[in-house]
Amino acid sequence: MTDTAAATSVTQGTPAPGDAAHTALDADAAQLRALGYTSKFDRSMTELENFSLGFTYLSPVVGVYSLFAFALAAGGPPMFWWYLLVGIGQMFVCLVFGEVVSQFPISGGLYPWARRLVGKRWAWMAGWVYLWALLVSIAAVATGGAPFVAQLLGFTPGPAITTGIALGMIAIATVLNVSGTRLLARVAMFGFICELIGAIAVGGYLLLFARHHPFSVLFDTVGIRTGGSYLPAFLASALAAMFCYYGFEACGDVAEETPDASRMIPRAMRMTIYVGGAAAMLVCLALILAVPDMNAIISGKDTDPVATILRGAMGDVGFRAVLAVVLVSFVSCALSMQAAASRLLFAYARDEMIAGSKLLSRISPHTHVPVAALLLAGLVPGLIAMCGLWLQNAVSTIISFASAGIYMAFQMLVLGALIARWRGWVPAGPFTLGRWGWPVNIIALGYGVSAIVDMVWPRSPQDPWYSNYGMIVTAAGVLLLGIIYMLGARPYDHGQAPAGDAHLLRR
């Protein structure tokens, strides 16, 4: 039997001795062998836990609370509609990802998937951009969550306190992650439950008891104009929603830790968009309608409108209770991002595509996770966060790369899927789009490129270059370093794992 035939047979479920659970695990192992790998991960993450990992990575609370002030000041109340528009656009991307992971349920996400679709070099660069975007995102989440934690503990946020709390959050996430897949899954589930209940409770309370505006305010631009037009301001306010709507790919980053991954992960990815997007829209809507003084936010007088709204509506005790939920959300978000980054590092190392491959590819025989990769995925974000003690502007510039880098890596995979289709790839996993594959893939690419242009577009010529061109400069730097490393060290010449063969595989 050929590898392709074996993979097809396994996907359909080949009978094997033992109970149903062992049969399914044997089938998963056989499918992975047909794809060229064996795994030492603990395949114990349920579909709901897998979805929870993606949800806590997407984290509607983190996404909305972190950039609510920026987006509302930039575009006014209509910024709310971006949560719907970006959600639709990202769903197209999610569907493409679902087709790919359904056929190639390999841990590490974008890198191994791009490797099979296009080839080693394309995959290496896609993984490189995604890796740095993840590491920066971990630092961004920890740094962004630090002021909320400081308020909860009664401290005044300053560089030292913010940095110390951020390092503490990264350390907590690392300790939890190295404890194993089961603990990761349980913490992700706990984070999901807390965040969803918190979003519904806070959103519902604000809508019922703290409204200051009618629903029609969502169409009120409150006089915001840029060069006589509202469109540039509306486009600028999209960043908050774009920051919120990624994380679904984390469901596939742990593919080798999830039973029946080919079927379960595409569903978990879509659920992440559905549930996470709905929760983000509820929270954002409730906050907008509960704003007591819109002009104070637009003018920049109120720099922390979330705190203003929650304190005014719930009092100090209620505000602190909400902050406790926010703390759980930020820690679980950092935890999920770190898990994704470590699996990507492991995937690189398993294919001998990065320095230190022998160490980074080791799976602990006790916890069944890549401990060295997890430690590195905690160390680098910690160093980035520590720079805030001396170079606050530089850290802000680096962190601004987080969203743009994720979207760039996403579009490398989406474009890779188009290239593979053009070569003759016909998705062969349990989840396929059939005749809709081409149009969905093209729309996903168009949306993603447009989103990247919107994110990096310089909008404030009067600001310092590192602020106005921060995303462009940082993205260019990451790409340049990646190209230099790739051409100099030629990591793509190492390892014997299959590459660029998607179009050769048939049902």
Residue, then its C-alpha position, 0 to 999 in steps of 0.5 A: m500500500t502506498d503512503t497516500a493509500a495508507a493515509t486514506s485508509v487510516t482517515q476512514g478508520t481501519p479496524a484494530p484490536g482493542d476498544a474504540a478509543h485505542t482504535a482511534l489513537d492507533a488510526d491517528a498514529a498510523q495516519l501520522r506515520a503515513l505523513g512521515y512522522t511519529s509522535k511522542f505527544d500525549r494525544s489526550m486533548t478533547e475537541l472542546e479543550n482544543f476549541s478552548l485553546g483557540f478561544t483563549y488565544l483569540s481571547p475576546v476580552v484581551g482583544v477588546y479591552s486592550l485596544f478599545a480606547f485606541a479604536l474608539a478614539a480613532g473611528g468613533p462608535p462605528m468601529f464596532w462594525w469591524y468586529l463583524l467585517v473582520g470576523i467574516g474575512q477571517m472565516f474565509v482564512c479559517l476555512v482554508f486552514g481547515e482544509v489544510v490541517s484536515q489533510f495534514p494534521i501535523s503539530g506546529g501549524l503554519y510551518p509543516w502545512a506550508r512545507r507540504l503545500v509549497g516546499k521547504r523554503w516557503a515553509w521556513m520563511a512562513g514559519w519564521v515570520y509566524l514565530w516572531a509574531l507569536l513571540v512578540s504577541i506573548a510579550a504584547v499580551a503580558t505587557g497589555g495585561a500588566p496595567f489591569v493586574a496593577q489596578l487589581l492589586g492597587f498599584t500605579p502602573g509604571p515601567a518597573i511595575t508593568t514590566g515586573i507583572a508582565l514577566g510574572m505572567i510569562a513565568i506563570a504561563t511557562v510553568l503551566n505549559v511545561s506541566g503537560t498537555r493535560l494541564l494546558a487543556r484544563v487551564a485553557m478550559f478554565g480560561f474559556i469558561c471564565e472569559l465567556i461567563g465574564a463576557i456575557a455577564v459584563g456585557g449583559y449587565l452594561l446593556l441592561f443597567a448602564r446604557h448611555h446611548p441608543f443603538s443608533v450611536l453605532f452609526d454616529t461618526v461624532g464628527i471625526r474626519t481625516g482630510g474631510s473624510y470619515l473613511p481614513a478614520f474608519l479604516a484606522s479603527a479596524l486594528a482592534a478587530m484585527f488584533c482580536y480575530y486570530g488564534f483559531e490556528a492554535c487549534g491545529d498547532v497541537a494537532e498531534e495532541t488531539p484525537d481524530a484531529s483531521r475531523m475535530i480541528p477544522r470544527a474547533m477552528r470554526m467554533t473559535i471564530y463563531v463563539g469568540g467573535a460573538a463574545a467580542m461583539l457583545v463586549c464591544l457593543a456593551l462598552i460603546l453604549a455604556v460610554p458616559d462621555m464620548n467626547a472625552i475619549i475622542s479628544g484623548k482626555d479619558t485614556d482608560p475608558v474601560a476602567t471609567i465605564l466599569r467603575g461607573a457602572m459597577g462600583d469599585v468592588g464590581f470593577r475589581a471582580v471584572l479585573a480578576v476575570v481579565l487577569v485570567s483571560f490575559v494569563s490563559c491567552a499568553l499560555s495558549m500563545q506560548a503553547a503554539a510558539s513551542r509547537l512551532l519551534f518543535a516542528y522546526a527542530r524535528d525537521e532539523m530546520i533550526a539551530g539547536s534542533k536536537l534540544l528543541s525537538r526533545i519531548s519530555p518522557h514525563t509531561h510529553v511536551p517540548v520543554a526546551a522549546l517552551l522555555l525558549a518561548g518564555l525567555v524571548p518574550g520575557l527579554i522583549a518585555m524587559c526592554g520596556l524598562w529602558l526603551q519604552n518607545a522601542v518596545s511599543t514599536i516591536i509590539s506593533f508588529a504582532s498583528a501584522g506579522i500574524y497576518m503576513a504569515f497567515q497569507m503566506l499559507v493562504l497563498g501557498a494553498l492557492i499555489a498548491r491548487w494551481r499545481g493540482w492539489v485536491p484537498a483529501g482530508p475529511f473536511t473539504l470545501g469541494r468546488w468552493g475551494w478556489p473562490v474561498n481561497i481567493i477571497a481569503l487572500g484578497y481579504g488578508v492582503s487588504a488587512i495587512v495594507d490597512m494595518v501598516w499604512p502610515r497615518s500620522p506623518q507628524d509622529p516620530w518615524y518609529s511610531n508612524y512606520g513601526m509596523i513596516v520597519t519591524a516587519a521588514g527587519v524580520l523578513l530581512l533577518g529571515i532571508i539572511y539566516m535562510l540563505g546563509a545557514r541554508p536550514y532547508d537543506h537539512g532533514q528528510a521530511p516530505a515537502g511540496d508534495a500536496h499536489l501529488l497526493r490523491r484521495 
